[in-house]
Amino acid sequence: MRRRAGLWPVQLWFKEIEGKVFTFRLYYDEESYYYILNVSLIEGTGITQVQTYMIVPKVDYIASYGCE
């Protein structure tokens, strides 16, 4: 994934599942406050995008109108 403004890499790891190697890349999007997890399959010299997940943390907002 090409880095764009506001998208920060957080963690990268590899895992072998049933004899296949997957890469997991976690990014933080500071514009939306979401995390993005990309999962890819590595086969030989090729990489195939498998899934992309958007992880939305629970956020509580307090709105105050007309307060000084």
Legacy VTK file of the C-alpha trace (Angstrom):
# vtk DataFile Version 3.0
C-alpha trace
ASCII
DATASET POLYDATA
POINTS 68 float
0.000 0.000 0.000
1.369 3.393 -0.982
1.641 5.781 1.930
-0.568 8.853 1.673
-0.662 11.881 3.932
-2.250 10.942 7.243
-1.830 7.162 6.803
0.809 5.799 9.180
2.208 2.256 9.314
1.782 0.731 12.777
2.772 -2.934 12.534
3.791 -5.579 10.007
3.854 -9.320 10.643
3.874 -12.632 8.803
2.011 -15.806 9.699
1.997 -19.272 8.178
-1.514 -20.718 7.995
-2.034 -24.230 6.581
1.298 -24.068 4.732
0.622 -20.644 3.165
2.392 -17.446 4.204
0.275 -14.362 4.846
1.394 -10.824 5.568
-0.610 -8.528 7.840
-0.090 -4.765 7.596
-1.763 -2.454 10.097
-2.071 1.279 9.375
-3.536 4.203 11.290
-5.549 6.817 9.379
-5.259 10.056 11.330
-7.958 11.761 9.240
-10.682 9.249 10.180
-9.139 7.835 13.403
-9.598 4.315 11.953
-7.124 1.480 11.656
-6.780 -0.376 8.365
-5.606 -4.007 8.274
-4.435 -5.378 4.913
-4.005 -9.140 4.576
-2.022 -10.524 1.639
-0.988 -14.012 0.530
2.622 -14.554 -0.539
3.116 -17.317 -3.129
6.551 -17.614 -4.710
7.391 -14.162 -6.029
3.757 -12.993 -6.135
1.633 -11.199 -3.573
-2.175 -11.353 -3.687
-4.385 -8.998 -1.681
-6.801 -11.209 0.292
-8.767 -8.904 2.611
-8.854 -5.345 3.881
-10.485 -4.555 7.203
-11.381 -1.198 8.698
-11.126 -1.252 12.479
-13.109 1.492 14.150
-12.305 2.086 17.809
-15.140 3.084 20.087
-15.083 6.828 20.565
-17.266 8.934 22.832
-17.818 12.548 21.829
-19.101 15.324 24.043
-20.681 18.210 22.176
-21.190 21.500 23.930
-23.172 24.216 22.191
-23.505 27.749 23.463
-21.102 27.167 26.357
-18.541 29.779 27.187
LINES 1 69
68 0 1 2 3 4 5 6 7 8 9 10 11 12 13 14 15 16 17 18 19 20 21 22 23 24 25 26 27 28 29 30 31 32 33 34 35 36 37 38 39 40 41 42 43 44 45 46 47 48 49 50 51 52 53 54 55 56 57 58 59 60 61 62 63 64 65 66 67
